[in-house]
Amino acid sequence: MIFQIVFFTLLGLGIIFAIVRIIAGPTVFDRVVSLDMLNIIITGLLAVIAALKGSALYLDIALVYAVLAFLETIVFARFMEERK
Amino acid sequence: MNVISYVLIIIGSVFYAAGGLGLMRMPDLYTRAQAGTKATTLGTMLTLGGVIAARPEWTLKILLIMLFIVATNPVGSTTLLRAAYRSGVQPKEVSGVDDLAAYYKKEDGE
């Protein structure tokens, strides 16, 4: 129980910082960088939820989420590079 | 869940919080992206290692996720920052180093 409180507090701190940077970022690239970090944090969170619940189904979700997060970052980067 | 997995996962989440703090406090886009990407990559490695220590029967699948994140996270960050540099986002003077300036000036001149 203490483990879960500490873990979710630290992870929520990271997520809150990333969301604040998404809202306050001066350029659009700051927002995409913090969105990328948010996706990585959520991948780790899904793996820990899989371990806590004892269900390997969440690992598949984490893998697909990591793939989609990478594609999202690349697509954003190419799109922003075009409209110079 | 055993003690090793608890310790690894807690250390990984400390790196998540540190990465978020770096994302908040760093002065410009490039240092911010470095803090966000490097710290969270290491944090994810430690967290997934803790999950392996908790459930050894899932080792193969978690190694796949680890490999994917190690391979793609720096690539995504580099592509994004190169797009930012080519779109004209300049690093602040605090950083002190701008090695790409000469390269892109030469490219524009051609």
N, CA and C atoms of all chains as a GROMACS GRO file, in nm:
protein
  582
    1MET      N    1   0.083  -0.121   0.000
    1MET     CA    2   0.000   0.000   0.000
    1MET      C    3   0.086   0.125   0.000
    2ILE      N    4   0.191   0.125   0.085
    2ILE     CA    5   0.283   0.239   0.086
    2ILE      C    6   0.353   0.252  -0.048
    3PHE      N    7   0.388   0.134  -0.105
    3PHE     CA    8   0.451   0.135  -0.237
    3PHE      C    9   0.363   0.204  -0.340
    4GLN      N   10   0.233   0.170  -0.337
    4GLN     CA   11   0.145   0.229  -0.439
    4GLN      C   12   0.130   0.379  -0.419
    5ILE      N   13   0.123   0.422  -0.292
    5ILE     CA   14   0.109   0.567  -0.267
    5ILE      C   15   0.231   0.641  -0.318
    6VAL      N   16   0.352   0.590  -0.285
    6VAL     CA   17   0.476   0.658  -0.327
    6VAL      C   18   0.487   0.658  -0.479
    7PHE      N   19   0.461   0.542  -0.539
    7PHE     CA   20   0.476   0.532  -0.684
    7PHE      C   21   0.381   0.626  -0.757
    8PHE      N   22   0.253   0.622  -0.719
    8PHE     CA   23   0.158   0.705  -0.794
    8PHE      C   24   0.177   0.853  -0.765
    9THR      N   25   0.230   0.887  -0.646
    9THR     CA   26   0.258   1.028  -0.619
    9THR      C   27   0.371   1.081  -0.707
   10LEU      N   28   0.482   1.005  -0.714
   10LEU     CA   29   0.594   1.050  -0.797
   10LEU      C   30   0.555   1.057  -0.944
   11LEU      N   31   0.481   0.954  -0.989
   11LEU     CA   32   0.445   0.951  -1.130
   11LEU      C   33   0.344   1.061  -1.164
   12GLY      N   34   0.254   1.089  -1.069
   12GLY     CA   35   0.160   1.198  -1.092
   12GLY      C   36   0.228   1.332  -1.093
   13LEU      N   37   0.337   1.346  -1.015
   13LEU     CA   38   0.416   1.468  -1.018
   13LEU      C   39   0.474   1.490  -1.158
   14GLY      N   40   0.532   1.384  -1.215
   14GLY     CA   41   0.585   1.395  -1.351
   14GLY      C   42   0.478   1.430  -1.451
   15ILE      N   43   0.359   1.368  -1.439
   15ILE     CA   44   0.251   1.394  -1.535
   15ILE      C   45   0.202   1.537  -1.521
   16ILE      N   46   0.192   1.586  -1.394
   16ILE     CA   47   0.144   1.724  -1.374
   16ILE      C   48   0.243   1.824  -1.433
   17PHE      N   49   0.374   1.801  -1.413
   17PHE     CA   50   0.473   1.891  -1.471
   17PHE      C   51   0.463   1.892  -1.623
   18ALA      N   52   0.446   1.773  -1.682
   18ALA     CA   53   0.436   1.767  -1.828
   18ALA      C   54   0.311   1.840  -1.877
   19ILE      N   55   0.200   1.826  -1.805
   19ILE     CA   56   0.076   1.891  -1.851
   19ILE      C   57   0.088   2.042  -1.836
   20VAL      N   58   0.155   2.088  -1.728
   20VAL     CA   59   0.176   2.232  -1.713
   20VAL      C   60   0.260   2.286  -1.829
   21ARG      N   61   0.362   2.207  -1.870
   21ARG     CA   62   0.443   2.252  -1.982
   21ARG      C   63   0.365   2.248  -2.113
   22ILE      N   64   0.273   2.152  -2.126
   22ILE     CA   65   0.189   2.150  -2.247
   22ILE      C   66   0.103   2.276  -2.252
   23ILE      N   67   0.049   2.318  -2.137
   23ILE     CA   68  -0.038   2.436  -2.138
   23ILE      C   69   0.045   2.563  -2.158
   24ALA      N   70   0.163   2.572  -2.092
   24ALA     CA   71   0.236   2.698  -2.087
   24ALA      C   72   0.345   2.709  -2.192
   25GLY      N   73   0.369   2.602  -2.272
   25GLY     CA   74   0.485   2.604  -2.360
   25GLY      C   75   0.487   2.722  -2.455
   26PRO      N   76   0.601   2.790  -2.468
   26PRO     CA   77   0.604   2.907  -2.556
   26PRO      C   78   0.585   2.870  -2.703
   27THR      N   79   0.652   2.764  -2.750
   27THR     CA   80   0.637   2.724  -2.890
   27THR      C   81   0.562   2.592  -2.896
   28VAL      N   82   0.525   2.554  -3.018
   28VAL     CA   83   0.452   2.429  -3.035
   28VAL      C   84   0.545   2.310  -3.012
   29PHE      N   85   0.676   2.331  -3.030
   29PHE     CA   86   0.770   2.219  -3.011
   29PHE      C   87   0.782   2.181  -2.863
   30ASP      N   88   0.771   2.282  -2.773
   30ASP     CA   89   0.770   2.249  -2.631
   30ASP      C   90   0.653   2.158  -2.598
   31ARG      N   91   0.540   2.187  -2.660
   31ARG     CA   92   0.421   2.105  -2.632
   31ARG      C   93   0.441   1.963  -2.682
   32VAL      N   94   0.500   1.949  -2.800
   32VAL     CA   95   0.518   1.813  -2.854
   32VAL      C   96   0.622   1.736  -2.772
   33VAL      N   97   0.727   1.806  -2.725
   33VAL     CA   98   0.828   1.739  -2.642
   33VAL      C   99   0.765   1.688  -2.513
   34SER      N  100   0.682   1.772  -2.449
   34SER     CA  101   0.624   1.725  -2.323
   34SER      C  102   0.517   1.619  -2.348
   35LEU      N  103   0.452   1.624  -2.464
   35LEU     CA  104   0.357   1.517  -2.498
   35LEU      C  105   0.430   1.384  -2.516
   36ASP      N  106   0.549   1.390  -2.576
   36ASP     CA  107   0.632   1.271  -2.593
   36ASP      C  108   0.669   1.212  -2.457
   37MET      N  109   0.710   1.302  -2.365
   37MET     CA  110   0.746   1.255  -2.231
   37MET      C  111   0.626   1.195  -2.159
   38LEU      N  112   0.509   1.257  -2.178
   38LEU     CA  113   0.386   1.204  -2.117
   38LEU      C  114   0.355   1.064  -2.168
   39ASN      N  115   0.377   1.042  -2.298
   39ASN     CA  116   0.352   0.909  -2.354
   39ASN      C  117   0.445   0.804  -2.295
   40ILE      N  118   0.573   0.842  -2.276
   40ILE     CA  119   0.667   0.746  -2.219
   40ILE      C  120   0.629   0.711  -2.076
   41ILE      N  121   0.588   0.815  -2.000
   41ILE     CA  122   0.546   0.790  -1.862
   41ILE      C  123   0.426   0.696  -1.859
   42ILE      N  124   0.332   0.715  -1.951
   42ILE     CA  125   0.212   0.631  -1.950
   42ILE      C  126   0.248   0.487  -1.989
   43THR      N  127   0.351   0.470  -2.075
   43THR     CA  128   0.394   0.333  -2.107
   43THR      C  129   0.445   0.260  -1.983
   44GLY      N  130   0.530   0.330  -1.905
   44GLY     CA  131   0.577   0.268  -1.780
   44GLY      C  132   0.464   0.241  -1.683
   45LEU      N  133   0.369   0.335  -1.677
   45LEU     CA  134   0.254   0.318  -1.588
   45LEU      C  135   0.173   0.194  -1.626
   46LEU      N  136   0.155   0.171  -1.756
   46LEU     CA  137   0.078   0.054  -1.799
   46LEU      C  138   0.150  -0.076  -1.761
   47ALA      N  139   0.285  -0.075  -1.772
   47ALA     CA  140   0.358  -0.197  -1.732
   47ALA      C  141   0.343  -0.223  -1.583
   48VAL      N  142   0.348  -0.116  -1.501
   48VAL     CA  143   0.334  -0.136  -1.357
   48VAL      C  144   0.192  -0.180  -1.322
   49ILE      N  145   0.093  -0.127  -1.393
   49ILE     CA  146  -0.044  -0.172  -1.369
   49ILE      C  147  -0.059  -0.319  -1.404
   50ALA      N  148   0.010  -0.364  -1.510
   50ALA     CA  149   0.007  -0.506  -1.545
   50ALA      C  150   0.063  -0.590  -1.432
   51ALA      N  151   0.176  -0.542  -1.371
   51ALA     CA  152   0.235  -0.619  -1.260
   51ALA      C  153   0.144  -0.618  -1.138
   52LEU      N  154   0.078  -0.505  -1.112
   52LEU     CA  155  -0.007  -0.496  -0.993
   52LEU      C  156  -0.131  -0.581  -1.007
   53LYS      N  157  -0.191  -0.579  -1.128
   53LYS     CA  158  -0.313  -0.656  -1.148
   53LYS      C  159  -0.288  -0.801  -1.185
   54GLY      N  160  -0.162  -0.834  -1.223
   54GLY     CA  161  -0.132  -0.970  -1.260
   54GLY      C  162  -0.190  -1.013  -1.393
   55SER      N  163  -0.213  -0.915  -1.483
   55SER     CA  164  -0.272  -0.948  -1.612
   55SER      C  165  -0.176  -0.904  -1.723
   56ALA      N  166  -0.134  -0.998  -1.808
   56ALA     CA  167  -0.038  -0.967  -1.914
   56ALA      C  168  -0.102  -0.890  -2.029
   57LEU      N  169  -0.232  -0.871  -2.025
   57LEU     CA  170  -0.300  -0.798  -2.132
   57LEU      C  171  -0.252  -0.654  -2.140
   58TYR      N  172  -0.222  -0.595  -2.022
   58TYR     CA  173  -0.178  -0.456  -2.020
   58TYR      C  174  -0.044  -0.437  -2.089
   59LEU      N  175   0.038  -0.543  -2.095
   59LEU     CA  176   0.167  -0.530  -2.162
   59LEU      C  177   0.149  -0.511  -2.312
   60ASP      N  178   0.049  -0.578  -2.371
   60ASP     CA  179   0.020  -0.557  -2.512
   60ASP      C  180  -0.023  -0.413  -2.536
   61ILE      N  181  -0.107  -0.362  -2.444
   61ILE     CA  182  -0.151  -0.223  -2.458
   61ILE      C  183  -0.031  -0.130  -2.449
   62ALA      N  184   0.064  -0.159  -2.357
   62ALA     CA  185   0.181  -0.073  -2.343
   62ALA      C  186   0.265  -0.074  -2.469
   63LEU      N  187   0.281  -0.192  -2.530
   63LEU     CA  188   0.362  -0.201  -2.652
   63LEU      C  189   0.299  -0.121  -2.765
   64VAL      N  190   0.167  -0.138  -2.784
   64VAL     CA  191   0.099  -0.065  -2.891
   64VAL      C  192   0.102   0.085  -2.863
   65TYR      N  193   0.090   0.122  -2.735
   65TYR     CA  194   0.095   0.263  -2.699
   65TYR      C  195   0.232   0.323  -2.731
   66ALA      N  196   0.339   0.246  -2.706
   66ALA     CA  197   0.474   0.296  -2.736
   66ALA      C  198   0.491   0.316  -2.886
   67VAL      N  199   0.441   0.220  -2.965
   67VAL     CA  200   0.450   0.232  -3.112
   67VAL      C  201   0.376   0.356  -3.160
   68LEU      N  202   0.253   0.375  -3.110
   68LEU     CA  203   0.174   0.489  -3.156
   68LEU      C  204   0.235   0.620  -3.110
   69ALA      N  205   0.297   0.622  -2.991
   69ALA     CA  206   0.359   0.746  -2.943
   69ALA      C  207   0.476   0.785  -3.031
   70PHE      N  208   0.555   0.685  -3.070
   70PHE     CA  209   0.668   0.714  -3.160
   70PHE      C  210   0.619   0.769  -3.294
   71LEU      N  211   0.517   0.705  -3.349
   71LEU     CA  212   0.464   0.752  -3.478
   71LEU      C  213   0.410   0.893  -3.466
   72GLU      N  214   0.346   0.922  -3.353
   72GLU     CA  215   0.288   1.054  -3.333
   72GLU      C  216   0.397   1.161  -3.329
   73THR      N  217   0.507   1.130  -3.258
   73THR     CA  218   0.616   1.227  -3.251
   73THR      C  219   0.676   1.253  -3.389
   74ILE      N  220   0.698   1.143  -3.464
   74ILE     CA  221   0.759   1.160  -3.597
   74ILE      C  222   0.668   1.239  -3.689
   75VAL      N  223   0.537   1.209  -3.684
   75VAL     CA  224   0.444   1.279  -3.772
   75VAL      C  225   0.438   1.426  -3.738
   76PHE      N  226   0.433   1.458  -3.609
   76PHE     CA  227   0.434   1.599  -3.567
   76PHE      C  228   0.559   1.669  -3.617
   77ALA      N  229   0.676   1.601  -3.602
   77ALA     CA  230   0.802   1.665  -3.640
   77ALA      C  231   0.804   1.693  -3.790
   78ARG      N  232   0.765   1.596  -3.870
   78ARG     CA  233   0.768   1.618  -4.015
   78ARG      C  234   0.669   1.726  -4.055
   79PHE      N  235   0.552   1.724  -3.992
   79PHE     CA  236   0.448   1.821  -4.028
   79PHE      C  237   0.492   1.963  -3.995
   80MET      N  238   0.552   1.981  -3.876
   80MET     CA  239   0.596   2.115  -3.837
   80MET      C  240   0.713   2.161  -3.920
   81GLU      N  241   0.795   2.064  -3.967
   81GLU     CA  242   0.910   2.103  -4.047
   81GLU      C  243   0.866   2.153  -4.184
   82GLU      N  244   0.758   2.099  -4.235
   82GLU     CA  245   0.712   2.141  -4.367
   82GLU      C  246   0.667   2.286  -4.367
   83ARG      N  247   0.580   2.322  -4.268
   83ARG     CA  248   0.522   2.457  -4.270
   83ARG      C  249   0.618   2.554  -4.204
   84LYS      N  250   0.723   2.589  -4.277
   84LYS     CA  251   0.828   2.673  -4.219
   84LYS      C  252   0.784   2.820  -4.223
   85MET      N  253   0.523  -0.965  -0.635
   85MET     CA  254   0.601  -0.842  -0.613
   85MET      C  255   0.696  -0.867  -0.496
   86ASN      N  256   0.827  -0.847  -0.520
   86ASN     CA  257   0.924  -0.862  -0.413
   86ASN      C  258   1.001  -0.732  -0.392
   87VAL      N  259   1.100  -0.737  -0.303
   87VAL     CA  260   1.166  -0.613  -0.262
   87VAL      C  261   1.244  -0.550  -0.377
   88ILE      N  262   1.309  -0.635  -0.460
   88ILE     CA  263   1.388  -0.581  -0.572
   88ILE      C  264   1.298  -0.503  -0.668
   89SER      N  265   1.180  -0.560  -0.696
   89SER     CA  266   1.092  -0.490  -0.790
   89SER      C  267   1.040  -0.361  -0.730
   90TYR      N  268   1.010  -0.361  -0.599
   90TYR     CA  269   0.967  -0.236  -0.536
   90TYR      C  270   1.073  -0.129  -0.550
   91VAL      N  271   1.200  -0.165  -0.517
   91VAL     CA  272   1.307  -0.065  -0.519
   91VAL      C  273   1.328  -0.012  -0.661
   92LEU      N  274   1.330  -0.103  -0.761
   92LEU     CA  275   1.354  -0.059  -0.898
   92LEU      C  276   1.242   0.031  -0.948
   93ILE      N  277   1.117  -0.006  -0.916
   93ILE     CA  278   1.006   0.075  -0.967
   93ILE      C  279   1.004   0.212  -0.900
   94ILE      N  280   1.036   0.217  -0.770
   94ILE     CA  281   1.037   0.348  -0.702
   94ILE      C  282   1.149   0.436  -0.757
   95ILE      N  283   1.268   0.377  -0.783
   95ILE     CA  284   1.376   0.458  -0.840
   95ILE      C  285   1.336   0.509  -0.979
   96GLY      N  286   1.270   0.422  -1.058
   96GLY     CA  287   1.224   0.465  -1.189
   96GLY      C  288   1.125   0.580  -1.182
   97SER      N  289   1.034   0.574  -1.084
   97SER     CA  290   0.937   0.683  -1.075
   97SER      C  291   1.001   0.811  -1.023
   98VAL      N  292   1.111   0.798  -0.943
   98VAL     CA  293   1.187   0.919  -0.905
   98VAL      C  294   1.244   0.985  -1.031
   99PHE      N  295   1.292   0.901  -1.126
   99PHE     CA  296   1.343   0.960  -1.250
   99PHE      C  297   1.232   1.025  -1.331
  100TYR      N  298   1.110   0.967  -1.326
  100TYR     CA  299   0.998   1.034  -1.394
  100TYR      C  300   0.973   1.173  -1.336
  101ALA      N  301   0.970   1.181  -1.202
  101ALA     CA  302   0.944   1.311  -1.139
  101ALA      C  303   1.057   1.408  -1.170
  102ALA      N  304   1.183   1.358  -1.172
  102ALA     CA  305   1.296   1.447  -1.202
  102ALA      C  306   1.289   1.496  -1.346
  103GLY      N  307   1.247   1.409  -1.438
  103GLY     CA  308   1.231   1.452  -1.576
  103GLY      C  309   1.125   1.560  -1.590
  104GLY      N  310   1.014   1.543  -1.517
  104GLY     CA  311   0.911   1.647  -1.520
  104GLY      C  312   0.961   1.778  -1.463
  105LEU      N  313   1.040   1.770  -1.358
  105LEU     CA  314   1.097   1.891  -1.298
  105LEU      C  315   1.191   1.960  -1.396
  106GLY      N  316   1.273   1.880  -1.466
  106GLY     CA  317   1.360   1.939  -1.567
  106GLY      C  318   1.282   2.003  -1.679
  107LEU      N  319   1.170   1.941  -1.717
  107LEU     CA  320   1.084   1.997  -1.822
  107LEU      C  321   1.028   2.132  -1.779
  108MET      N  322   1.003   2.147  -1.648
  108MET     CA  323   0.951   2.275  -1.600
  108MET      C  324   1.059   2.381  -1.588
  109ARG      N  325   1.178   2.345  -1.540
  109ARG     CA  326   1.273   2.445  -1.494
  109ARG      C  327   1.380   2.483  -1.595
  110MET      N  328   1.402   2.401  -1.699
  110MET     CA  329   1.510   2.429  -1.792
  110MET      C  330   1.480   2.553  -1.877
  111PRO      N  331   1.585   2.625  -1.923
  111PRO     CA  332   1.560   2.756  -1.983
  111PRO      C  333   1.506   2.755  -2.126
  112ASP      N  334   1.549   2.661  -2.211
  112ASP     CA  335   1.498   2.668  -2.350
  112ASP      C  336   1.460   2.530  -2.400
  113LEU      N  337   1.413   2.525  -2.524
  113LEU     CA  338   1.352   2.402  -2.577
  113LEU      C  339   1.450   2.285  -2.578
  114TYR      N  340   1.576   2.309  -2.614
  114TYR     CA  341   1.668   2.198  -2.636
  114TYR      C  342   1.708   2.132  -2.504
  115THR      N  343   1.736   2.215  -2.401
  115THR     CA  344   1.768   2.156  -2.270
  115THR      C  345   1.646   2.088  -2.211
  116ARG      N  346   1.528   2.146  -2.235
  116ARG     CA  347   1.405   2.084  -2.186
  116ARG      C  348   1.384   1.945  -2.248
  117ALA      N  349   1.407   1.936  -2.379
  117ALA     CA  350   1.387   1.807  -2.445
  117ALA      C  351   1.489   1.706  -2.396
  118GLN      N  352   1.612   1.753  -2.367
  118GLN     CA  353   1.713   1.660  -2.314
  118GLN      C  354   1.670   1.605  -2.179
  119ALA      N  355   1.624   1.695  -2.090
  119ALA     CA  356   1.580   1.649  -1.958
  119ALA      C  357   1.464   1.552  -1.971
  120GLY      N  358   1.364   1.590  -2.051
  120GLY     CA  359   1.247   1.505  -2.064
  120GLY      C  360   1.278   1.370  -2.123
  121THR      N  361   1.362   1.366  -2.228
  121THR     CA  362   1.384   1.239  -2.296
  121THR      C  363   1.479   1.147  -2.220
  122LYS      N  364   1.594   1.201  -2.178
  122LYS     CA  365   1.692   1.111  -2.116
  122LYS      C  366   1.642   1.057  -1.983
  123ALA      N  367   1.587   1.146  -1.899
  123ALA     CA  368   1.544   1.100  -1.767
  123ALA      C  369   1.431   0.999  -1.779
  124THR      N  370   1.337   1.021  -1.871
  124THR     CA  371   1.226   0.927  -1.878
  124THR      C  372   1.268   0.796  -1.944
  125THR      N  373   1.369   0.799  -2.034
  125THR     CA  374   1.416   0.671  -2.089
  125THR      C  375   1.477   0.585  -1.979
  126LEU      N  376   1.564   0.646  -1.897
  126LEU     CA  377   1.622   0.569  -1.787
  126LEU      C  378   1.515   0.524  -1.688
  127GLY      N  379   1.419   0.612  -1.658
  127GLY     CA  380   1.312   0.574  -1.566
  127GLY      C  381   1.229   0.458  -1.618
  128THR      N  382   1.204   0.459  -1.750
  128THR     CA  383   1.127   0.348  -1.807
  128THR      C  384   1.206   0.218  -1.801
  129MET      N  385   1.337   0.226  -1.826
  129MET     CA  386   1.419   0.105  -1.816
  129MET      C  387   1.412   0.047  -1.675
  130LEU      N  388   1.427   0.136  -1.572
  130LEU     CA  389   1.424   0.086  -1.435
  130LEU      C  390   1.287   0.030  -1.399
  131THR      N  391   1.181   0.100  -1.442
  131THR     CA  392   1.047   0.054  -1.408
  131THR      C  393   1.018  -0.082  -1.472
  132LEU      N  394   1.054  -0.096  -1.601
  132LEU     CA  395   1.029  -0.224  -1.667
  132LEU      C  396   1.117  -0.334  -1.609
  133GLY      N  397   1.240  -0.298  -1.565
  133GLY     CA  398   1.322  -0.397  -1.496
  133GLY      C  399   1.259  -0.443  -1.366
  134GLY      N  400   1.194  -0.349  -1.297
  134GLY     CA  401   1.122  -0.387  -1.176
  134GLY      C  402   1.005  -0.480  -1.205
  135VAL      N  403   0.937  -0.455  -1.319
  135VAL     CA  404   0.826  -0.545  -1.355
  135VAL      C  405   0.880  -0.684  -1.388
  136ILE      N  406   0.999  -0.689  -1.454
  136ILE     CA  407   1.060  -0.820  -1.481
  136ILE      C  408   1.092  -0.892  -1.350
  137ALA      N  409   1.146  -0.816  -1.251
  137ALA     CA  410   1.179  -0.878  -1.122
  137ALA      C  411   1.053  -0.926  -1.052
  138ALA      N  412   0.940  -0.857  -1.076
  138ALA     CA  413   0.816  -0.901  -1.011
  138ALA      C  414   0.757  -1.022  -1.079
  139ARG      N  415   0.758  -1.024  -1.212
  139ARG     CA  416   0.695  -1.134  -1.289
  139ARG      C  417   0.795  -1.188  -1.389
  140PRO      N  418   0.879  -1.283  -1.351
  140PRO     CA  419   0.982  -1.332  -1.445
  140PRO      C  420   0.925  -1.402  -1.567
  141GLU      N  421   0.799  -1.443  -1.562
  141GLU     CA  422   0.744  -1.514  -1.679
  141GLU      C  423   0.711  -1.420  -1.794
  142TRP      N  424   0.714  -1.289  -1.771
  142TRP     CA  425   0.686  -1.195  -1.879
  142TRP      C  426   0.811  -1.135  -1.939
  143THR      N  427   0.928  -1.196  -1.914
  143THR     CA  428   1.054  -1.132  -1.950
  143THR      C  429   1.063  -1.098  -2.098
  144LEU      N  430   1.020  -1.189  -2.184
  144LEU     CA  431   1.039  -1.168  -2.328
  144LEU      C  432   0.960  -1.048  -2.377
  145LYS      N  433   0.835  -1.040  -2.335
  145LYS     CA  434   0.750  -0.930  -2.382
  145LYS      C  435   0.800  -0.796  -2.330
  146ILE      N  436   0.847  -0.793  -2.205
  146ILE     CA  437   0.895  -0.666  -2.150
  146ILE      C  438   1.027  -0.627  -2.214
  147LEU      N  439   1.111  -0.726  -2.248
  147LEU     CA  440   1.234  -0.693  -2.320
  147LEU      C  441   1.203  -0.632  -2.456
  148LEU      N  442   1.095  -0.678  -2.517
  148LEU     CA  443   1.054  -0.619  -2.646
  148LEU      C  444   1.017  -0.472  -2.628
  149ILE      N  445   0.939  -0.442  -2.522
  149ILE     CA  446   0.901  -0.302  -2.496
  149ILE      C  447   1.025  -0.219  -2.468
  150MET      N  448   1.119  -0.273  -2.386
  150MET     CA  449   1.243  -0.202  -2.355
  150MET      C  450   1.322  -0.170  -2.481
  151LEU      N  451   1.338  -0.270  -2.566
  151LEU     CA  452   1.414  -0.252  -2.690
  151LEU      C  453   1.349  -0.145  -2.776
  152PHE      N  454   1.217  -0.150  -2.783
  152PHE     CA  455   1.147  -0.052  -2.867
  152PHE      C  456   1.166   0.088  -2.814
  153ILE      N  457   1.156   0.105  -2.681
  153ILE     CA  458   1.167   0.241  -2.626
  153ILE      C  459   1.310   0.292  -2.640
  154VAL      N  460   1.409   0.205  -2.614
  154VAL     CA  461   1.548   0.249  -2.630
  154VAL      C  462   1.577   0.287  -2.774
  155ALA      N  463   1.516   0.215  -2.869
  155ALA     CA  464   1.545   0.244  -3.009
  155ALA      C  465   1.472   0.370  -3.056
  156THR      N  466   1.348   0.393  -3.012
  156THR     CA  467   1.267   0.497  -3.074
  156THR      C  468   1.269   0.629  -3.001
  157ASN      N  469   1.292   0.630  -2.870
  157ASN     CA  470   1.278   0.757  -2.797
  157ASN      C  471   1.385   0.859  -2.838
  158PRO      N  472   1.514   0.821  -2.848
  158PRO     CA  473   1.611   0.919  -2.896
  158PRO      C  474   1.589   0.960  -3.041
  159VAL      N  475   1.541   0.866  -3.124
  159VAL     CA  476   1.517   0.900  -3.265
  159VAL      C  477   1.406   1.003  -3.276
  160GLY      N  478   1.299   0.983  -3.202
  160GLY     CA  479   1.188   1.079  -3.205
  160GLY      C  480   1.231   1.215  -3.156
  161SER      N  481   1.310   1.217  -3.048
  161SER     CA  482   1.354   1.345  -2.993
  161SER      C  483   1.445   1.418  -3.091
  162THR      N  484   1.537   1.343  -3.153
  162THR     CA  485   1.628   1.406  -3.248
  162THR      C  486   1.554   1.463  -3.368
  163THR      N  487   1.459   1.385  -3.422
  163THR     CA  488   1.383   1.433  -3.537
  163THR      C  489   1.305   1.559  -3.502
  164LEU      N  490   1.244   1.558  -3.385
  164LEU     CA  491   1.165   1.673  -3.342
  164LEU      C  492   1.251   1.797  -3.326
  165LEU      N  493   1.370   1.780  -3.264
  165LEU     CA  494   1.454   1.898  -3.239
  165LEU      C  495   1.518   1.948  -3.368
  166ARG      N  496   1.545   1.857  -3.461
  166ARG     CA  497   1.597   1.905  -3.590
  166ARG      C  498   1.491   1.985  -3.663
  167ALA      N  499   1.366   1.938  -3.655
  167ALA     CA  500   1.257   2.015  -3.715
  167ALA      C  501   1.245   2.151  -3.648
  168ALA      N  502   1.263   2.155  -3.516
  168ALA     CA  503   1.252   2.282  -3.445
  168ALA      C  504   1.364   2.376  -3.488
  169TYR      N  505   1.486   2.321  -3.502
  169TYR     CA  506   1.598   2.408  -3.540
  169TYR      C  507   1.578   2.462  -3.681
  170ARG      N  508   1.533   2.377  -3.770
  170ARG     CA  509   1.514   2.424  -3.908
  170ARG      C  510   1.397   2.518  -3.919
  171SER      N  511   1.303   2.513  -3.824
  171SER     CA  512   1.192   2.608  -3.827
  171SER      C  513   1.230   2.740  -3.762
  172GLY      N  514   1.353   2.751  -3.708
  172GLY     CA  515   1.397   2.879  -3.658
  172GLY      C  516   1.387   2.901  -3.510
  173VAL      N  517   1.368   2.795  -3.430
  173VAL     CA  518   1.370   2.811  -3.285
  173VAL      C  519   1.516   2.816  -3.241
  174GLN      N  520   1.560   2.929  -3.185
  174GLN     CA  521   1.701   2.944  -3.147
  174GLN      C  522   1.722   2.902  -3.002
  175PRO      N  523   1.836   2.838  -2.971
  175PRO     CA  524   1.869   2.813  -2.830
  175PRO      C  525   1.905   2.943  -2.760
  176LYS      N  526   1.879   2.948  -2.628
  176LYS     CA  527   1.909   3.069  -2.553
  176LYS      C  528   2.059   3.083  -2.532
  177GLU      N  529   2.101   3.204  -2.498
  177GLU     CA  530   2.243   3.230  -2.477
  177GLU      C  531   2.296   3.154  -2.356
  178VAL      N  532   2.207   3.120  -2.262
  178VAL     CA  533   2.248   3.048  -2.141
  178VAL      C  534   2.314   2.915  -2.176
  179SER      N  535   2.265   2.850  -2.282
  179SER     CA  536   2.318   2.719  -2.318
  179SER      C  537   2.464   2.729  -2.361
  180GLY      N  538   2.499   2.836  -2.432
  180GLY     CA  539   2.638   2.861  -2.463
  180GLY      C  540   2.689   2.792  -2.588
  181VAL      N  541   2.626   2.683  -2.631
  181VAL     CA  542   2.678   2.606  -2.743
  181VAL      C  543   2.573   2.605  -2.854
  182ASP      N  544   2.616   2.633  -2.976
  182ASP     CA  545   2.526   2.624  -3.091
  182ASP      C  546   2.605   2.572  -3.210
  183ASP      N  547   2.639   2.443  -3.205
  183ASP     CA  548   2.725   2.387  -3.307
  183ASP      C  549   2.657   2.375  -3.443
  184LEU      N  550   2.523   2.375  -3.444
  184LEU     CA  551   2.454   2.357  -3.571
  184LEU      C  552   2.450   2.484  -3.653
  185ALA      N  553   2.482   2.601  -3.592
  185ALA     CA  554   2.463   2.728  -3.662
  185ALA      C  555   2.548   2.736  -3.787
  186ALA      N  556   2.676   2.697  -3.776
  186ALA     CA  557   2.764   2.704  -3.893
  186ALA      C  558   2.716   2.612  -4.003
  187TYR      N  559   2.669   2.493  -3.963
  187TYR     CA  560   2.624   2.395  -4.062
  187TYR      C  561   2.505   2.446  -4.142
  188TYR      N  562   2.404   2.498  -4.069
  188TYR     CA  563   2.284   2.539  -4.142
  188TYR      C  564   2.305   2.670  -4.216
  189LYS      N  565   2.399   2.754  -4.168
  189LYS     CA  566   2.430   2.875  -4.244
  189LYS      C  567   2.492   2.839  -4.378
  190LYS      N  568   2.580   2.739  -4.372
  190LYS     CA  569   2.643   2.696  -4.496
  190LYS      C  570   2.540   2.634  -4.591
  191GLU      N  571   2.444   2.559  -4.532
  191GLU     CA  572   2.342   2.497  -4.616
  191GLU      C  573   2.254   2.600  -4.682
  192ASP      N  574   2.220   2.708  -4.609
  192ASP     CA  575   2.137   2.812  -4.667
  192ASP      C  576   2.210   2.886  -4.778
  193GLY      N  577   2.344   2.896  -4.765
  193GLY     CA  578   2.419   2.973  -4.863
  193GLY      C  579   2.424   2.904  -4.999
  194GLU      N  580   2.408   2.774  -4.999
  194GLU     CA  581   2.423   2.704  -5.127
  194GLU      C  582   2.304   2.724  -5.219
   0.00000   0.00000   0.00000
